[in-house]
Amino acid sequence: MAKYEFLVEVTPQYLPDQSAPADDLYVFAYTITITNTGDVTAQLISRAWNVNDANGHTEKVKGLGVVGQQPLLKPGQAFEYTSGTRLRTPTGTMHGSFFCVAEDGEKFDVTIPMFVLDALSDAGGSRTLH
């Protein structure tokens, strides 16, 4: 039986030079690495994100592809991209999913595990989460 599986790794980073804490603006970048750990070639079609700030505000972001692309990944291949988000608070979280279609027509979702955006402890550093 075919295995449909992508591994998602996330490295978030606070961008103090683009942020304005006095104006409640905190800018973060996040680098996503998507690896096809299954055994069937598959394409990332769309994304859905939940971006949450510390005040309980949630922004839902949906769209086709990632950074204007819909990567087709053979088993073992990876695709990396960097994007960003803005929060009104110095901390928050993001999580979501990718919708993918395999070469054989099978459709599947890939969970993007929740990760923390933290301007207070990150101080421009980064860490990788799986």
OpenMM code with the backbone's topology and positions (N, CA, C; nanometers):
from openmm import Vec3, app, unit

residues = "MET ALA LYS TYR GLU PHE LEU VAL GLU VAL THR PRO GLN TYR LEU PRO ASP GLN SER ALA PRO ALA ASP ASP LEU TYR VAL PHE ALA TYR THR ILE THR ILE THR ASN THR GLY ASP VAL THR ALA GLN LEU ILE SER ARG ALA TRP ASN VAL ASN ASP ALA ASN GLY HIS THR GLU LYS VAL LYS GLY LEU GLY VAL VAL GLY GLN GLN PRO LEU LEU LYS PRO GLY GLN ALA PHE GLU TYR THR SER GLY THR ARG LEU ARG THR PRO THR GLY THR MET HIS GLY SER PHE PHE CYS VAL ALA GLU ASP GLY GLU LYS PHE ASP VAL THR ILE PRO MET PHE VAL LEU ASP ALA LEU SER ASP ALA GLY GLY SER ARG THR LEU HIS".split()
positions = [
    Vec3(0.0845, -0.1187, 0.0000),
    Vec3(0.0000, 0.0000, 0.0000),
    Vec3(0.0892, 0.1253, 0.0000),
    Vec3(0.0541, 0.2219, -0.0807),
    Vec3(0.1337, 0.3443, -0.0937),
    Vec3(0.1305, 0.4260, 0.0349),
    Vec3(0.2408, 0.4944, 0.0617),
    Vec3(0.2513, 0.5797, 0.1793),
    Vec3(0.2570, 0.7248, 0.1322),
    Vec3(0.1621, 0.8056, 0.1807),
    Vec3(0.1539, 0.9471, 0.1455),
    Vec3(0.1923, 1.0263, 0.2698),
    Vec3(0.3135, 1.0851, 0.2658),
    Vec3(0.3607, 1.1483, 0.3884),
    Vec3(0.4656, 1.2546, 0.3581),
    Vec3(0.4460, 1.3714, 0.4167),
    Vec3(0.5443, 1.4788, 0.4106),
    Vec3(0.5849, 1.5119, 0.5539),
    Vec3(0.7129, 1.5371, 0.5758),
    Vec3(0.7631, 1.5852, 0.7039),
    Vec3(0.7793, 1.7365, 0.6931),
    Vec3(0.7289, 1.8091, 0.7934),
    Vec3(0.7387, 1.9551, 0.7943),
    Vec3(0.8274, 1.9974, 0.9117),
    Vec3(0.9325, 2.0727, 0.8804),
    Vec3(1.0208, 2.1277, 0.9831),
    Vec3(1.0130, 2.2797, 0.9751),
    Vec3(1.0106, 2.3447, 1.0916),
    Vec3(0.9928, 2.4895, 1.0985),
    Vec3(1.1031, 2.5530, 1.1818),
    Vec3(1.1602, 2.6622, 1.1300),
    Vec3(1.2553, 2.7428, 1.2060),
    Vec3(1.2008, 2.8857, 1.2100),
    Vec3(1.1413, 2.9267, 1.3235),
    Vec3(1.0918, 3.0636, 1.3349),
    Vec3(1.2028, 3.1592, 1.3791),
    Vec3(1.1873, 3.2862, 1.3421),
    Vec3(1.2874, 3.3857, 1.3800),
    Vec3(1.2203, 3.5217, 1.3959),
    Vec3(1.2495, 3.5882, 1.5047),
    Vec3(1.2026, 3.7249, 1.5287),
    Vec3(1.2903, 3.8218, 1.4501),
    Vec3(1.2282, 3.9218, 1.3884),
    Vec3(1.3012, 4.0205, 1.3081),
    Vec3(1.2925, 4.1573, 1.3756),
    Vec3(1.3805, 4.1851, 1.4713),
    Vec3(1.3701, 4.3111, 1.5458),
    Vec3(1.3875, 4.4346, 1.4585),
    Vec3(1.4682, 4.4248, 1.3520),
    Vec3(1.4916, 4.5402, 1.2652),
    Vec3(1.3690, 4.5802, 1.1844),
    Vec3(1.2711, 4.4888, 1.1698),
    Vec3(1.1484, 4.5204, 1.0963),
    Vec3(1.0298, 4.5429, 1.1901),
    Vec3(1.0533, 4.5271, 1.3191),
    Vec3(0.9470, 4.5392, 1.4179),
    Vec3(0.9455, 4.6785, 1.4806),
    Vec3(0.8301, 4.7131, 1.5380),
    Vec3(0.8134, 4.8404, 1.6082),
    Vec3(0.7316, 4.8137, 1.7344),
    Vec3(0.7967, 4.7630, 1.8398),
    Vec3(0.7228, 4.7282, 1.9619),
    Vec3(0.6391, 4.8426, 2.0190),
    Vec3(0.6863, 4.9672, 2.0060),
    Vec3(0.6100, 5.0822, 2.0563),
    Vec3(0.4759, 5.0952, 1.9842),
    Vec3(0.4687, 5.0423, 1.8613),
    Vec3(0.3450, 5.0466, 1.7825),
    Vec3(0.2743, 4.9113, 1.7796),
    Vec3(0.3115, 4.8208, 1.8708),
    Vec3(0.2540, 4.6853, 1.8762),
    Vec3(0.2689, 4.6125, 1.7436),
    Vec3(0.3878, 4.6187, 1.6868),
    Vec3(0.4170, 4.5481, 1.5622),
    Vec3(0.5406, 4.4611, 1.5835),
    Vec3(0.5200, 4.3312, 1.5708),
    Vec3(0.6268, 4.2333, 1.5878),
    Vec3(0.6304, 4.1473, 1.4623),
    Vec3(0.7445, 4.1476, 1.3936),
    Vec3(0.7570, 4.0788, 1.2652),
    Vec3(0.8436, 3.9539, 1.2836),
    Vec3(0.7946, 3.8445, 1.2270),
    Vec3(0.8629, 3.7158, 1.2364),
    Vec3(0.8800, 3.6567, 1.0979),
    Vec3(0.9910, 3.5882, 1.0777),
    Vec3(1.0113, 3.5055, 0.9589),
    Vec3(1.0043, 3.3608, 1.0060),
    Vec3(0.9682, 3.2742, 0.9150),
    Vec3(0.9740, 3.1306, 0.9447),
    Vec3(1.0173, 3.0587, 0.8180),
    Vec3(1.1110, 2.9675, 0.8373),
    Vec3(1.1597, 2.8865, 0.7267),
    Vec3(1.0996, 2.7479, 0.7412),
    Vec3(1.0355, 2.7031, 0.6351),
    Vec3(0.9689, 2.5729, 0.6330),
    Vec3(1.0468, 2.4813, 0.5390),
    Vec3(1.0760, 2.3622, 0.5863),
    Vec3(1.1328, 2.2583, 0.5008),
    Vec3(1.0318, 2.1450, 0.4938),
    Vec3(0.9892, 2.1137, 0.3728),
    Vec3(0.8916, 2.0068, 0.3478),
    Vec3(0.9668, 1.8941, 0.2789),
    Vec3(0.9652, 1.7758, 0.3384),
    Vec3(1.0337, 1.6605, 0.2794),
    Vec3(0.9322, 1.5508, 0.2519),
    Vec3(0.9345, 1.4971, 0.1318),
    Vec3(0.8462, 1.3856, 0.0976),
    Vec3(0.9063, 1.2586, 0.1587),
    Vec3(0.8497, 1.2157, 0.2714),
    Vec3(0.8968, 1.0946, 0.3394),
    Vec3(0.8109, 0.9742, 0.3024),
    Vec3(0.7212, 0.9939, 0.2080),
    Vec3(0.6387, 0.8839, 0.1599),
    Vec3(0.7070, 0.8123, 0.0446),
    Vec3(0.6304, 0.7312, -0.0259),
    Vec3(0.6879, 0.6566, -0.1379),
    Vec3(0.6199, 0.6858, -0.2712),
    Vec3(0.5469, 0.7989, -0.2775),
    Vec3(0.4783, 0.8398, -0.4001),
    Vec3(0.5084, 0.9878, -0.4239),
    Vec3(0.5412, 1.0246, -0.5465),
    Vec3(0.5599, 1.1644, -0.5820),
    Vec3(0.4295, 1.2389, -0.5577),
    Vec3(0.4400, 1.3584, -0.4954),
    Vec3(0.3197, 1.4351, -0.4629),
    Vec3(0.3480, 1.5842, -0.4737),
    Vec3(0.2399, 1.6597, -0.4949),
    Vec3(0.2514, 1.8038, -0.5126),
    Vec3(0.1764, 1.8767, -0.4022),
    Vec3(0.2402, 1.9801, -0.3477),
    Vec3(0.1748, 2.0677, -0.2520),
    Vec3(0.0867, 2.1632, -0.3320),
    Vec3(-0.0425, 2.1618, -0.3022),
    Vec3(-0.1379, 2.2429, -0.3785),
    Vec3(-0.1742, 2.3725, -0.3067),
    Vec3(-0.2042, 2.3624, -0.1764),
    Vec3(-0.2480, 2.4816, -0.1037),
    Vec3(-0.2074, 2.4732, 0.0430),
    Vec3(-0.2245, 2.5877, 0.1111),
    Vec3(-0.1895, 2.5965, 0.2520),
    Vec3(-0.3049, 2.6603, 0.3289),
    Vec3(-0.3098, 2.6297, 0.4571),
    Vec3(-0.4058, 2.6925, 0.5481),
    Vec3(-0.3335, 2.7138, 0.6809),
    Vec3(-0.3308, 2.8376, 0.7275),
    Vec3(-0.2613, 2.8734, 0.8511),
    Vec3(-0.3577, 2.9336, 0.9514),
    Vec3(-0.3299, 2.9106, 1.0785),
    Vec3(-0.3916, 2.9836, 1.1886),
    Vec3(-0.2783, 3.0566, 1.2588),
    Vec3(-0.2856, 3.1896, 1.2589),
    Vec3(-0.1844, 3.2730, 1.3231),
    Vec3(-0.2505, 3.3346, 1.4461),
    Vec3(-0.1975, 3.3032, 1.5635),
    Vec3(-0.2592, 3.3438, 1.6899),
    Vec3(-0.1670, 3.4364, 1.7679),
    Vec3(-0.2209, 3.5504, 1.8160),
    Vec3(-0.1386, 3.6355, 1.9013),
    Vec3(-0.1749, 3.6099, 2.0478),
    Vec3(-0.1038, 3.6751, 2.1386),
    Vec3(-0.1221, 3.6510, 2.2820),
    Vec3(-0.2524, 3.7095, 2.3358),
    Vec3(-0.3206, 3.7921, 2.2567),
    Vec3(-0.4489, 3.8495, 2.2981),
    Vec3(-0.5672, 3.7624, 2.2565),
    Vec3(-0.5393, 3.6476, 2.1962),
    Vec3(-0.6468, 3.5588, 2.1531),
    Vec3(-0.6989, 3.5870, 2.0138),
    Vec3(-0.6377, 3.6809, 1.9432),
    Vec3(-0.6784, 3.7108, 1.8049),
    Vec3(-0.6197, 3.6056, 1.7121),
    Vec3(-0.7040, 3.5477, 1.6264),
    Vec3(-0.6597, 3.4473, 1.5297),
    Vec3(-0.6842, 3.4983, 1.3884),
    Vec3(-0.5802, 3.4897, 1.3068),
    Vec3(-0.5940, 3.5228, 1.1655),
    Vec3(-0.5815, 3.3937, 1.0866),
    Vec3(-0.6792, 3.3670, 1.0022),
    Vec3(-0.6752, 3.2480, 0.9169),
    Vec3(-0.6253, 3.2906, 0.7796),
    Vec3(-0.5244, 3.2197, 0.7309),
    Vec3(-0.4645, 3.2509, 0.6012),
    Vec3(-0.4726, 3.1263, 0.5143),
    Vec3(-0.5346, 3.1401, 0.3982),
    Vec3(-0.5446, 3.0278, 0.3045),
    Vec3(-0.5009, 3.0751, 0.1674),
    Vec3(-0.4435, 2.9837, 0.0903),
    Vec3(-0.4043, 3.0218, -0.0442),
    Vec3(-0.3425, 2.9058, -0.1194),
    Vec3(-0.3281, 2.9263, -0.2485),
    Vec3(-0.2657, 2.8253, -0.3329),
    Vec3(-0.1153, 2.8267, -0.3131),
    Vec3(-0.0568, 2.7107, -0.3045),
    Vec3(0.0881, 2.6961, -0.2984),
    Vec3(0.1522, 2.7648, -0.1801),
    Vec3(0.2839, 2.7788, -0.1896),
    Vec3(0.3636, 2.8497, -0.0905),
    Vec3(0.4613, 2.9384, -0.1658),
    Vec3(0.4730, 3.0620, -0.1243),
    Vec3(0.5565, 3.1630, -0.1912),
    Vec3(0.5449, 3.1563, -0.3441),
    Vec3(0.4209, 3.1436, -0.3916),
    Vec3(0.3951, 3.1439, -0.5354),
    Vec3(0.4285, 3.0154, -0.6080),
    Vec3(0.4601, 2.9098, -0.5349),
    Vec3(0.4970, 2.7834, -0.5984),
    Vec3(0.4103, 2.6690, -0.5458),
    Vec3(0.3999, 2.5661, -0.6272),
    Vec3(0.3321, 2.4422, -0.5888),
    Vec3(0.4312, 2.3280, -0.6149),
    Vec3(0.5255, 2.3101, -0.5213),
    Vec3(0.6341, 2.2145, -0.5473),
    Vec3(0.5876, 2.0702, -0.5632),
    Vec3(0.6475, 2.0022, -0.6612),
    Vec3(0.6249, 1.8598, -0.6862),
    Vec3(0.7459, 1.7867, -0.6295),
    Vec3(0.7219, 1.7016, -0.5297),
    Vec3(0.8321, 1.6366, -0.4592),
    Vec3(0.8300, 1.4859, -0.4787),
    Vec3(0.9398, 1.4352, -0.5310),
    Vec3(0.9574, 1.2904, -0.5404),
    Vec3(0.9931, 1.2376, -0.4018),
    Vec3(0.9756, 1.1086, -0.3768),
    Vec3(1.0146, 1.0532, -0.2471),
    Vec3(1.1599, 1.0901, -0.2143),
    Vec3(1.1799, 1.1428, -0.0929),
    Vec3(1.3122, 1.1838, -0.0489),
    Vec3(1.3477, 1.3275, -0.0817),
    Vec3(1.2743, 1.3924, -0.1729),
    Vec3(1.3043, 1.5306, -0.2096),
    Vec3(1.2478, 1.6265, -0.1056),
    Vec3(1.3145, 1.7426, -0.0939),
    Vec3(1.2703, 1.8453, 0.0004),
    Vec3(1.2566, 1.9790, -0.0712),
    Vec3(1.1725, 2.0644, -0.0156),
    Vec3(1.1532, 2.2003, -0.0658),
    Vec3(1.1571, 2.2918, 0.0560),
    Vec3(1.2356, 2.3993, 0.0450),
    Vec3(1.2464, 2.4929, 0.1574),
    Vec3(1.2054, 2.6313, 0.1121),
    Vec3(1.1336, 2.7024, 0.1979),
    Vec3(1.0971, 2.8402, 0.1684),
    Vec3(1.0901, 2.9197, 0.2978),
    Vec3(1.1010, 3.0505, 0.2841),
    Vec3(1.0895, 3.1399, 0.3984),
    Vec3(0.9770, 3.2384, 0.3715),
    Vec3(0.8946, 3.2581, 0.4715),
    Vec3(0.7854, 3.3540, 0.4636),
    Vec3(0.7819, 3.4297, 0.5957),
    Vec3(0.6784, 3.5075, 0.6174),
    Vec3(0.6730, 3.5844, 0.7398),
    Vec3(0.5324, 3.6187, 0.7816),
    Vec3(0.5233, 3.6715, 0.9032),
    Vec3(0.3953, 3.7151, 0.9565),
    Vec3(0.4198, 3.8282, 1.0549),
    Vec3(0.3124, 3.9013, 1.0843),
    Vec3(0.3184, 4.0117, 1.1795),
    Vec3(0.2179, 3.9853, 1.2909),
    Vec3(0.2593, 4.0176, 1.4115),
    Vec3(0.1706, 4.0047, 1.5274),
    Vec3(0.1592, 4.1398, 1.5964),
    Vec3(0.0509, 4.1560, 1.6744),
    Vec3(0.0338, 4.2763, 1.7563),
    Vec3(0.0879, 4.2563, 1.8971),
    Vec3(0.1319, 4.1340, 1.9262),
    Vec3(0.1875, 4.1024, 2.0572),
    Vec3(0.3261, 4.0403, 2.0374),
    Vec3(0.4125, 4.0436, 2.1404),
    Vec3(0.5473, 3.9901, 2.1228),
    Vec3(0.5543, 3.8376, 2.1150),
    Vec3(0.4463, 3.7706, 2.1504),
    Vec3(0.4444, 3.6251, 2.1386),
    Vec3(0.3160, 3.5796, 2.0701),
    Vec3(0.3236, 3.4611, 2.0124),
    Vec3(0.2075, 3.4023, 1.9469),
    Vec3(0.2426, 3.2630, 1.8984),
    Vec3(0.1499, 3.2041, 1.8271),
    Vec3(0.1716, 3.0707, 1.7715),
    Vec3(0.1181, 3.0649, 1.6296),
    Vec3(0.1659, 2.9660, 1.5564),
    Vec3(0.1129, 2.9359, 1.4234),
    Vec3(0.1007, 2.7846, 1.4104),
    Vec3(0.0008, 2.7422, 1.3369),
    Vec3(-0.0124, 2.6020, 1.2971),
    Vec3(-0.1027, 2.5983, 1.1752),
    Vec3(-0.1049, 2.4834, 1.1086),
    Vec3(-0.1878, 2.4762, 0.9897),
    Vec3(-0.1748, 2.3439, 0.9188),
    Vec3(-0.1961, 2.3494, 0.7867),
    Vec3(-0.1876, 2.2273, 0.7074),
    Vec3(-0.1590, 2.2611, 0.5616),
    Vec3(-0.1033, 2.1633, 0.4946),
    Vec3(-0.0838, 2.1686, 0.3497),
    Vec3(-0.1761, 2.0653, 0.2876),
    Vec3(-0.2412, 2.1019, 0.1779),
    Vec3(-0.3218, 2.0080, 0.0999),
    Vec3(-0.2364, 1.9623, -0.0166),
    Vec3(-0.2245, 1.8312, -0.0319),
    Vec3(-0.1365, 1.7740, -0.1344),
    Vec3(-0.2118, 1.6727, -0.2198),
    Vec3(-0.1627, 1.6534, -0.3415),
    Vec3(-0.2181, 1.5521, -0.4311),
    Vec3(-0.1009, 1.4685, -0.4833),
    Vec3(-0.1137, 1.3382, -0.4665),
    Vec3(-0.0100, 1.2467, -0.5129),
    Vec3(-0.0242, 1.2215, -0.6623),
    Vec3(0.0835, 1.1730, -0.7212),
    Vec3(0.0888, 1.1433, -0.8640),
    Vec3(-0.0220, 1.0462, -0.9072),
    Vec3(-0.0619, 0.9580, -0.8155),
    Vec3(-0.1667, 0.8606, -0.8481),
    Vec3(-0.3082, 0.9145, -0.8223),
    Vec3(-0.3188, 1.0447, -0.7897),
    Vec3(-0.4487, 1.1079, -0.7701),
    Vec3(-0.4970, 1.1103, -0.6259),
    Vec3(-0.4284, 1.0416, -0.5368),
    Vec3(-0.4670, 1.0402, -0.3953),
    Vec3(-0.4466, 1.1790, -0.3341),
    Vec3(-0.5487, 1.2258, -0.2601),
    Vec3(-0.5402, 1.3557, -0.1933),
    Vec3(-0.5124, 1.3332, -0.0459),
    Vec3(-0.4271, 1.4179, 0.0120),
    Vec3(-0.3984, 1.4051, 0.1547),
    Vec3(-0.3584, 1.5397, 0.2140),
    Vec3(-0.3804, 1.5518, 0.3442),
    Vec3(-0.3424, 1.6722, 0.4177),
    Vec3(-0.2189, 1.6437, 0.5009),
    Vec3(-0.1353, 1.7436, 0.5144),
    Vec3(-0.0154, 1.7347, 0.5963),
    Vec3(-0.0288, 1.8378, 0.7078),
    Vec3(-0.0241, 1.7932, 0.8313),
    Vec3(-0.0351, 1.8832, 0.9452),
    Vec3(0.0954, 1.9595, 0.9649),
    Vec3(0.0828, 2.0902, 0.9852),
    Vec3(0.1967, 2.1730, 1.0239),
    Vec3(0.1827, 2.1917, 1.1741),
    Vec3(0.2701, 2.1284, 1.2525),
    Vec3(0.2558, 2.1358, 1.3975),
    Vec3(0.2680, 2.2797, 1.4484),
    Vec3(0.2024, 2.3066, 1.5619),
    Vec3(0.2081, 2.4400, 1.6189),
    Vec3(0.3518, 2.4752, 1.6575),
    Vec3(0.3894, 2.5992, 1.6271),
    Vec3(0.5189, 2.6498, 1.6707),
    Vec3(0.4997, 2.7884, 1.7300),
    Vec3(0.5962, 2.8269, 1.8146),
    Vec3(0.5876, 2.9515, 1.8908),
    Vec3(0.6670, 3.0621, 1.8224),
    Vec3(0.6061, 3.1787, 1.8192),
    Vec3(0.6729, 3.3010, 1.7744),
    Vec3(0.6956, 3.3827, 1.9015),
    Vec3(0.8206, 3.4115, 1.9342),
    Vec3(0.8501, 3.4747, 2.0620),
    Vec3(0.9591, 3.5797, 2.0468),
    Vec3(0.9194, 3.7063, 2.0527),
    Vec3(1.0153, 3.8159, 2.0402),
    Vec3(1.0941, 3.8355, 2.1685),
    Vec3(1.0409, 3.7892, 2.2804),
    Vec3(1.1045, 3.8139, 2.4094),
    Vec3(1.2242, 3.7230, 2.4335),
    Vec3(1.2100, 3.5949, 2.4052),
    Vec3(1.3217, 3.5037, 2.4314),
    Vec3(1.4029, 3.4742, 2.3063),
    Vec3(1.3474, 3.4998, 2.1888),
    Vec3(1.4174, 3.4673, 2.0648),
    Vec3(1.5313, 3.5668, 2.0374),
    Vec3(1.5049, 3.6932, 2.0581),
    Vec3(1.6052, 3.7990, 2.0411),
    Vec3(1.6871, 3.7841, 1.9129),
    Vec3(1.6197, 3.7485, 1.8046),
    Vec3(1.6874, 3.7394, 1.6758),
    Vec3(1.7440, 3.6022, 1.6460),
    Vec3(1.7366, 3.5117, 1.7411),
    Vec3(1.7862, 3.3765, 1.7185),
    Vec3(1.6813, 3.2912, 1.6514),
    Vec3(1.7115, 3.1652, 1.6344),
    Vec3(1.6140, 3.0761, 1.5720),
    Vec3(1.6317, 2.9366, 1.6268),
    Vec3(1.5287, 2.8559, 1.6088),
    Vec3(1.5357, 2.7168, 1.6500),
    Vec3(1.4477, 2.6347, 1.5548),
    Vec3(1.4831, 2.5104, 1.5384),
    Vec3(1.4094, 2.4224, 1.4474),
    Vec3(1.3134, 2.3365, 1.5266),
    Vec3(1.1910, 2.3272, 1.4797),
    Vec3(1.0882, 2.2439, 1.5411),
    Vec3(1.0375, 2.1450, 1.4382),
    Vec3(1.0026, 2.0264, 1.4810),
    Vec3(0.9480, 1.9244, 1.3895),
    Vec3(0.8020, 1.9060, 1.4198),
] * unit.nanometer
topology = app.Topology()
chain = topology.addChain("A")
for resn in residues:
    res = topology.addResidue(resn, chain)
    for name in ("N", "CA", "C"):
        topology.addAtom(name, app.Element.getBySymbol(name[0]), res)
